[in-house]
């Protein structure tokens, strides 16, 4: 079991209310397609060697969040019709790492 706080249904999207940001390493952001939020897209977190670590589904507003360890990560968004886009991020404990991905 991971030590991250439970993720709710993301109905609040990217609110940090109730999260002790100083104690966490947070990677979050949004996925869009054609300028519109990409709700229901799959977002994967890959470690620095490209290994799959976690996956979430975006909210209706295209929002996603991961609780990770500090370091280099790739965030990969997957959408319909084989749409795929990556973002590289450097996550630090006590900080919220934001990224936006366009499919």
C-alpha positions in Angstrom: 0.0 0.0 0.0 1.4 3.4 -0.9 1.7 6.2 1.7 -0.1 8.8 -0.3 -3.4 10.2 0.9 -6.4 8.6 -0.8 -7.5 10.3 -4.0 -11.1 11.3 -4.1 -13.1 11.2 -7.3 -11.5 14.5 -8.2 -14.8 16.2 -8.1 -12.9 19.1 -6.5 -10.3 18.8 -9.3 -7.0 20.3 -8.2 -8.0 21.8 -4.8 -5.2 21.3 -2.2 -7.6 21.6 0.7 -6.8 19.0 3.4 -3.5 18.0 1.8 -0.3 18.7 3.8 1.7 19.9 0.8 4.9 20.2 2.9 4.9 16.5 3.5 4.0 15.4 -0.1 5.5 15.4 -3.5 2.6 16.3 -5.8 2.4 16.2 -9.6 -0.8 17.5 -11.0 -2.2 19.3 -14.0 -4.7 19.1 -16.9 -5.1 17.4 -20.2 -6.7 19.1 -23.1 -7.6 18.1 -26.7 -8.3 20.7 -29.3 -8.3 23.4 -26.6 -11.1 21.7 -24.6 -10.6 19.7 -21.3 -10.0 16.0 -22.0 -12.2 14.3 -19.4 -11.8 10.6 -19.3 -8.2 10.5 -20.6 -5.7 8.1 -19.1 -2.6 9.7 -17.5 0.4 7.6 -16.6 3.3 8.3 -14.4 6.6 6.9 -15.6 9.8 6.9 -13.6 13.2 8.2 -14.9 13.9 4.9 -16.6 10.5 4.9 -18.4 8.9 2.3 -16.1 5.2 2.5 -15.5 4.5 3.6 -11.9 0.8 4.7 -11.7 -2.2 5.6 -13.8 -5.3 7.8 -13.2 -8.2 8.9 -15.3 -8.8 12.7 -15.7 -11.8 14.4 -14.3 -14.5 16.0 -16.5 -12.3 19.1 -16.5 -9.2 17.2 -17.6 -7.6 17.3 -14.1 -5.2 14.7 -12.7 -3.0 14.3 -9.6 -0.3 12.0 -8.5 1.5 11.6 -5.2 5.0 10.5 -6.0 8.6 10.6 -4.7 10.9 13.5 -5.5 12.7 13.1 -8.8 12.4 13.1 -12.6 9.2 11.8 -14.0 7.4 11.6 -17.4 3.7 12.2 -17.4 2.0 10.5 -20.4 -1.6 11.3 -21.4 -3.5 8.9 -23.6 -6.7 9.7 -25.4 -8.9 8.3 -28.1 -7.7 7.4 -31.6 -4.2 6.6 -30.3 -3.6 10.2 -29.1 -0.6 10.4 -26.9 1.6 13.2 -25.4 4.3 13.4 -22.8 5.6 16.0 -20.4 8.8 15.7 -18.4 8.7 17.1 -14.8 11.0 17.4 -11.9 9.1 16.9 -8.7 10.2 18.1 -5.3 8.8 17.3 -1.8 6.9 20.2 -0.4 6.1 21.7 -3.8 3.3 21.2 -6.3 4.6 20.4 -9.7 2.1 21.6 -12.3 2.0 20.5 -15.9 -0.5 20.9 -18.8 -0.6 18.3 -21.6 -2.3 18.8 -25.0 -3.3 15.7 -27.0 
